[in-house]
């Protein structure tokens, strides 16, 4: 029988000072201070969740004092982490007969070929847009299959799935109403870092393990039928068994087929994410933070609105944690805090197929700015200005043209201005000295939209009046009135 030990065999894509490489889970944690994950956005997010669960189960700082000590240490506590991995070493074999990693040993027959591990196969009309899915698939190396397994458990959409014969919910070979994976159900934010050690710590707020909370490798191998239950905590949610999966290896140890059925179902994945995932980015209404507008244009300033600590304005536990570390002075004031934000889009309300995964790079400013409540509040206000300007421009244009606001939006979309993304990056590099540049950038965007879209003199006047209201930024050199649209 084939074996592939994820603790000792190289499979994680990383980069070190020597260049790209693959590492085992054990080596990646031992060398976290000199290693970075080297995976695309969706893959990076899924793999980081696995590493977060491993680190938190082994050595999560219990309070802020312990976290500060871990941050200042040159490396992770490899003694504690190594002892934990040794205690659970038999749970990380990808092809174990009785405890295959993140799989169900009770699923014994393949239902499809290895294309089921390809994220492109989870999209509507996948063969049309991913031509490689039409070709006869070749067996997949165990290392690549391991990455695909982690991706599947994190990102797989919901809807109708193949039912296991032992599942009483199976009807004509199908089960209905399956839930999407944890990352597929929310807007996910992580703080980027120069090495894996820092990335783990920045995205792992301190705390203690709740009763019953355990990662998937500390649990018994799941039975084949779908199971309705609620998550017990972040360890459980980071390693949620979205699907009953089984990887089948050929004589060469490559994966040649898979079994794929519905897995554990929470009543509401959205509520589970909001409760247990520190990376969940939520608006004040508890919905997923939007990071792109209706036209698909990215909004890099959107995550900064979550820096407002008032309960009704949205929240993200990771941002609260990083802000608190900045306020304590643990993070260097000149440290550039930047986020990677992802959001899955689906073809239907049932989230049955992916239509895409939006990936946004979002600079948030230096830690010194986040540490000061007044400066942080000005940063939040600056992030909200594009929405306020957009609302004013849209409503003014709609009033002028006698149309519904929705009909005007696509013709008066502020985010279409190509310089706004670069303007936000420049502003967040030094919010104190570059506030005027962001103000002028928004004024130029309003002028371009109001002047180039044929929205009429009243719309221009409305844009001008609202751009004039940007004095809330307290720009040291306000744009003269004659430079505004007239």
C-alpha positions in Angstrom: 0.0 0.0 0.0 1.2 3.5 -0.9 2.1 5.9 1.9 2.7 9.7 1.8 3.5 11.3 5.2 2.7 15.0 5.0 4.9 15.7 8.1 8.1 14.4 6.4 7.6 14.4 2.7 8.0 17.6 0.7 4.8 18.9 -0.7 4.1 22.5 0.5 5.2 25.1 -2.2 7.5 27.6 -0.5 10.3 30.0 -1.3 13.5 30.4 0.7 16.7 32.4 0.2 17.8 29.6 -2.1 14.6 29.9 -4.3 11.4 27.9 -4.8 11.2 24.6 -3.1 8.8 22.1 -1.5 8.7 21.4 2.2 7.0 19.0 4.6 4.7 20.4 7.3 7.3 19.7 9.9 10.1 21.5 8.1 8.0 24.4 7.1 7.2 25.1 10.8 10.8 24.5 11.9 12.0 27.0 9.3 9.1 29.3 9.4 11.3 32.3 10.2 13.2 31.8 6.9 10.4 30.5 4.7 7.4 32.0 2.7 4.5 30.2 1.3 4.8 30.4 -2.5 1.3 29.7 -3.8 -1.3 31.8 -5.7 -3.9 33.6 -3.6 -6.7 31.0 -3.2 -4.1 28.2 -2.7 -2.1 30.3 -0.3 -5.2 31.0 1.8 -6.2 27.4 2.0 -2.7 26.2 2.9 -2.2 28.9 5.5 -5.4 27.8 7.3 -3.9 24.3 7.6 -0.7 25.7 9.0 -2.6 28.0 11.4 -4.5 25.0 12.7 -1.3 23.1 13.3 0.4 26.0 14.9 -2.6 26.9 17.1 -3.1 23.3 18.2 0.5 23.0 19.2 1.5 26.3 20.5 -1.1 29.1 20.2 -0.2 32.0 22.6 -2.8 32.1 25.3 -2.7 35.9 25.9 -1.2 39.1 24.6 2.0 38.7 26.7 2.7 35.3 25.3 2.0 36.5 21.8 4.4 39.5 22.1 7.1 37.1 23.3 6.4 34.8 20.4 6.6 37.7 18.0 10.0 38.9 19.4 11.4 35.4 19.4 13.7 34.6 16.4 11.8 31.4 15.5 8.7 29.4 16.5 9.0 27.1 19.5 10.0 24.1 17.6 10.3 22.0 20.7 6.6 22.3 21.6 5.5 22.1 17.9 7.7 19.0 17.4 6.3 17.3 20.4 2.8 17.9 19.2 3.5 16.6 15.7 5.2 13.5 17.2 2.1 12.8 19.3 -0.2 12.9 16.2 2.3 11.6 13.6 0.1 8.7 12.5 -2.7 11.1 11.4 -0.9 12.7 8.5 -0.5 9.8 6.0 -2.4 10.7 2.8 -3.0 7.1 2.0 -3.5 5.5 5.4 -6.0 2.6 5.4 -7.8 3.6 8.6 -7.0 7.3 9.1 -6.2 9.0 5.7 -5.5 12.6 6.3 -8.6 14.9 6.0 -10.4 12.0 4.4 -12.9 9.3 5.3 -11.6 5.8 5.6 -15.2 4.5 5.3 -15.4 5.7 1.6 -13.9 2.9 -0.4 -14.8 3.4 -4.0 -13.7 6.1 -6.5 -16.5 8.1 -8.0 -14.5 10.2 -10.4 -11.1 10.8 -11.8 -8.5 13.3 -10.5 -10.1 16.2 -12.3 -12.3 16.5 -9.3 -9.3 18.0 -7.4 -9.0 20.8 -10.0 -10.6 24.1 -8.9 -11.5 24.8 -12.6 -13.8 21.7 -12.5 -16.0 23.4 -9.8 -17.0 26.2 -12.1 -20.1 26.4 -14.3 -19.2 25.4 -17.9 -15.8 24.3 -16.8 -14.8 22.3 -19.9 -15.6 25.3 -22.2 -13.3 27.6 -20.3 -10.7 25.1 -19.0 -9.8 23.0 -22.1 -7.4 20.7 -20.1 -10.5 19.2 -18.4 -11.5 17.7 -21.7 -8.3 15.6 -22.0 -7.9 12.2 -20.5 -6.3 13.0 -17.1 -3.0 11.6 -16.0 -2.4 10.4 -12.5 -1.4 13.2 -10.1 1.7 13.2 -7.9 0.9 12.8 -4.2 2.3 16.2 -3.4 0.1 17.9 -5.9 -2.9 15.8 -4.8 -2.3 16.9 -1.2 -2.5 20.6 -2.2 -5.7 19.8 -4.2 -7.2 18.1 -1.2 -6.6 21.1 1.0 -8.1 23.4 -1.7 -11.1 21.2 -2.1 -11.9 21.2 1.6 -11.5 25.0 1.8 -13.1 26.2 -1.4 -15.5 23.6 -2.8 -18.9 25.0 -3.6 -22.3 23.7 -2.4 -25.4 22.4 -4.2 -26.0 18.9 -5.5 -23.4 16.2 -4.8 -22.9 12.5 -5.4 -24.5 10.7 -2.5 -22.8 7.8 -0.7 -24.9 4.6 -0.8 -24.7 4.5 3.1 -26.1 8.0 3.4 -29.9 8.0 4.1 -30.1 11.5 2.5 -29.2 10.0 -0.9 -31.9 10.2 -3.5 -31.2 8.6 -6.9 -27.5 8.8 -6.2 -27.6 12.4 -5.2 -27.7 14.5 -2.1 -29.1 18.0 -2.1 -28.3 21.2 -0.2 -24.7 20.6 0.5 -22.9 23.6 2.0 -19.8 25.4 0.5 -16.4 25.2 2.1 -15.3 27.7 4.7 -13.4 30.0 2.3 -16.1 29.7 -0.3 -18.7 31.2 2.0 -17.0 34.4 3.2 -14.7 37.3 2.4 -11.4 36.2 3.8 -8.6 38.6 5.0 -5.1 37.7 5.9 -2.2 40.0 6.8 0.8 39.3 4.6 4.3 39.1 6.1 8.0 38.7 5.1 8.1 35.1 6.5 5.8 32.3 7.5 6.5 32.8 11.2 5.3 36.4 11.1 2.3 35.5 8.9 1.2 32.8 11.3 1.4 35.1 14.3 -0.3 38.1 12.6 -3.2 35.9 11.6 -3.5 34.0 14.8 -5.0 36.1 17.7 -4.1 34.8 21.1 -6.6 32.6 23.0 -7.2 29.2 24.5 -8.8 26.2 23.0 -12.5 25.9 23.7 -14.0 22.6 25.0 -14.5 20.2 22.1 -12.5 22.2 19.6 -10.1 20.0 17.7 -8.6 19.9 14.2 -9.5 17.1 11.9 -6.5 15.0 12.6 -7.4 14.8 16.3 -10.9 13.4 15.4 -11.9 9.9 14.4 -12.1 9.3 10.6 -15.5 10.6 9.5 -18.2 8.1 8.6 -19.4 8.0 5.0 -22.8 9.7 5.4 -23.2 13.4 5.4 -23.4 14.7 9.0 -25.1 17.8 10.3 -23.2 19.5 13.1 -21.9 22.9 14.2 -18.2 23.9 14.5 -16.7 23.9 18.0 -14.0 26.5 17.5 -11.4 27.8 15.1 -9.3 24.6 15.0 -12.4 22.7 13.9 -13.4 25.4 11.4 -9.9 25.8 9.9 -9.9 22.1 9.1 -13.6 21.6 8.4 -14.4 18.3 6.5 -16.5 20.0 3.8 -16.5 16.7 1.8 -16.1 13.0 2.3 -13.0 12.5 0.2 -10.8 9.6 -0.5 -7.7 9.6 -2.7 -6.8 6.3 -4.4 -3.2 5.7 -5.4 -1.8 3.6 -8.2 1.3 1.3 -7.9 3.6 4.3 -8.3 2.0 6.2 -5.4 0.3 8.7 -7.7 -3.4 9.6 -7.2 -5.4 8.1 -10.1 -9.0 8.5 -8.8 -11.0 10.0 -6.0 -14.2 9.6 -4.1 -16.2 12.7 -3.4 -19.4 13.0 -1.4 -21.0 15.5 0.8 -19.4 16.0 4.2 -20.2 17.9 7.4 -22.9 20.5 7.2 -23.2 23.4 9.6 -26.6 25.0 9.7 -25.1 28.3 8.4 -21.6 28.4 7.1 -21.8 32.2 7.1 -22.5 32.3 10.8 -19.8 29.7 11.6 -17.3 31.8 9.7 -18.4 35.0 11.6 -18.1 33.2 14.9 -14.9 31.1 14.5 -12.8 32.5 11.7 -10.5 35.4 12.7 -10.0 36.2 9.0 -13.7 36.7 8.2 -14.3 40.2 6.9 -17.8 41.4 7.7 -19.8 44.5 7.2 -21.8 46.1 10.0 -24.9 44.2 8.8 -23.0 40.9 9.2 -22.6 40.3 5.4 -19.5 39.6 3.5 -17.4 42.6 2.8 -17.5 43.6 -0.9 -14.0 44.1 -2.4 -15.1 44.8 -6.0 -17.9 46.9 -7.5 -20.7 45.7 -9.8 -18.4 46.0 -12.8 -15.7 43.9 -11.2 -13.3 46.7 -10.4 -11.3 46.1 -7.3 -11.7 48.4 -4.2 -8.4 48.3 -2.4 -9.6 50.8 0.2 -12.6 48.6 1.3 -10.7 46.6 4.0 -9.5 49.7 5.7 -13.1 50.5 6.7 -12.9 47.5 9.1 -10.3 49.4 11.2 -13.2 51.2 12.8 -13.7 49.5 16.1 -17.3 50.4 16.6 -19.5 47.3 16.6 -21.9 48.4 14.0 -19.4 49.3 11.3 -18.1 45.8 10.4 -15.3 43.8 11.9 -12.4 41.4 11.3 -10.8 39.7 14.3 -7.4 39.6 12.5 -7.4 43.3 12.0 -8.5 43.9 15.6 -5.6 41.7 16.7 -3.0 43.5 14.6 -4.3 46.9 15.6 -4.0 45.9 19.3 -0.4 44.6 18.7 0.4 48.0 17.1 -1.1 49.9 20.0 1.0 47.9 22.5 4.1 48.9 20.5 4.9 45.2 19.7 4.9 45.9 16.0 7.5 48.3 14.7 5.8 51.7 13.9 7.3 51.7 10.3 6.0 48.1 9.6 3.9 48.3 6.4 0.7 46.4 7.2 -0.8 44.9 4.1 -3.7 42.5 3.6 -4.6 39.9 1.0 -8.4 39.7 0.7 -10.3 37.0 -1.2 -13.9 36.4 -2.0 -15.5 33.6 -3.9 -18.3 34.4 -6.4 -20.9 31.8 -7.3 -23.2 31.3 -10.3 -26.3 30.8 -8.1 -27.8 31.7 -4.8 -27.2 28.0 -3.7 -23.4 28.6 -4.3 -23.4 25.5 -6.5 -20.5 26.5 -8.8 -17.7 29.0 -8.6 -17.8 31.8 -11.1 -14.5 33.1 -9.8 -12.4 34.0 -6.8 -11.6 37.7 -6.4 -8.1 38.4 -5.1 -7.3 41.9 -3.7 -4.1 43.4 -2.4 -5.0 46.0 0.2 -2.4 48.2 1.8 -3.5 49.4 5.3 -0.7 51.8 6.3 2.2 51.7 8.7 1.7 50.1 12.1 2.4 53.5 13.7 -0.8 54.9 12.0 -2.9 51.9 13.2 -1.6 52.3 16.7 -3.0 55.9 17.1 -6.8 56.0 17.4 -7.0 59.5 15.9 -4.8 58.7 12.9 -6.5 55.4 12.4 -9.9 57.2 12.4 -8.6 59.5 9.7 -7.5 56.5 7.7 -11.0 54.9 8.0 -12.6 58.2 6.9 -10.3 58.3 3.9 -11.4 54.8 3.0 -15.0 55.7 3.2 -14.8 58.8 1.0 -15.0 56.9 -2.4 -18.3 55.4 -1.4 -19.7 58.8 -0.3 -18.5 60.5 -3.4 -19.9 57.6 -5.5 -23.3 58.0 -3.9 -23.3 61.7 -4.4 -22.2 61.5 -8.1 -24.7 58.7 -8.9 -27.7 60.4 -7.2 -26.9 63.8 -8.8 -26.5 62.2 -12.2 -29.8 60.3 -11.8 -31.6 63.4 -10.7 -30.2 65.3 -13.7 -31.1 62.7 -16.2 -34.4 61.6 -14.7 -33.2 58.0 -14.4 -33.0 55.4 -11.6 -29.7 55.4 -9.8 -29.0 51.8 -10.9 -29.3 52.9 -14.5 -26.7 55.6 -14.0 -24.2 53.6 -12.0 -22.3 51.9 -14.8 -21.9 55.3 -16.6 -20.8 57.2 -13.5 -18.7 54.7 -11.7 -15.9 56.3 -9.7 -13.8 53.2 -9.5 -13.4 53.3 -13.3 -10.8 56.0 -12.8 -7.5 54.1 -13.4 -5.4 56.1 -11.0 -7.4 55.4 -7.8 -5.7 52.1 -7.0 -2.2 53.7 -7.3 -3.5 56.7 -5.4 -4.6 54.6 -2.4 -1.3 52.7 -2.4 0.6 56.0 -2.3 -1.6 57.4 0.4 -1.3 54.4 2.7 2.5 54.4 2.4 2.4 57.6 4.6 -1.2 58.6 5.5 0.0 61.6 7.5 2.0 63.2 4.7 0.1 61.9 1.7 -3.5 62.8 2.8 -3.5 65.7 0.3 -2.5 63.3 -2.6 -5.5 61.0 -1.9 -7.8 64.1 -1.7 -6.6 65.3 -5.0 -6.8 61.8 -6.5 -10.5 61.6 -5.6 -11.1 65.1 -6.9 -9.6 64.1 -10.2 -11.6 60.9 -10.3 -14.8 62.8 -9.7 -13.9 65.3 -12.4 -13.2 62.6 -14.9 -16.5 60.8 -14.1 -18.7 63.8 -14.0 -17.1 65.5 -17.0 -16.5 62.5 -19.3 -19.8 60.6 -18.9 -22.2 63.3 -20.2 -24.1 63.5 -17.0 -25.1 67.1 -17.3 -24.3 70.4 -15.5 -26.2 69.6 -12.4 -24.2 66.3 -12.0 -21.0 68.3 -12.4 -22.2 70.8 -9.8 -23.1 67.9 -7.4 -19.7 66.3 -7.9 -18.0 69.6 -7.3 -19.9 70.2 -4.1 -19.1 66.8 -2.7 -15.4 66.9 -3.7 -15.3 70.2 -1.8 -16.4 68.3 1.3 -13.2 66.3 1.3 -11.8 68.9 3.7 -12.5 66.3 6.4 -9.1 64.8 5.4 -7.6 68.0 6.8 -5.3 68.2 3.8 -2.3 70.5 4.5 -2.6 72.0 1.0 -6.3 71.9 -0.1 -7.0 72.0 -3.8 -8.0 75.5 -4.8 -11.7 75.9 -5.7 -10.8 76.9 -9.3 -9.2 73.5 -9.8 -12.5 71.7 -9.0 -15.0 70.8 -11.8 -17.4 73.6 -12.6 
